[in-house]
């Protein structure tokens, strides 16, 4: 059981360190995306 306990502890520590930014999080980045999406088609840049 020692190996299993150590593995689970390692997984929990790694998960706690992760800081992935999800696209639906609130903030300035989301507001900028919404403003870009809602901009008129004539003012959008096309690449």
VENZICOR-V964540 format. One record per residue. RES is the residue in three letters. PSI is psi in whole degrees, 0 to 359 (999 if undefined). Layout:
BEGIN
<<RES	PSI> <RES	PSI>>
END
This chain:
BEGIN
<<UNK	341> <UNK	316> <UNK	317> <UNK	317> <UNK	317> <UNK	321> <UNK	313> <UNK	319> <UNK	319> <UNK	317> <UNK	317> <UNK	318> <UNK	318> <UNK	318> <UNK	324> <UNK	331> <UNK	336> <UNK	138> <UNK	64> <UNK	132> <UNK	120> <UNK	148> <UNK	339> <UNK	6> <UNK	151> <UNK	152> <UNK	186> <UNK	322> <UNK	318> <UNK	317> <UNK	320> <UNK	320> <UNK	317> <UNK	318> <UNK	319> <UNK	319> <UNK	324> <UNK	355> <UNK	147> <UNK	149> <UNK	329> <UNK	331> <UNK	352> <UNK	146> <UNK	138> <UNK	133> <UNK	999>>
END
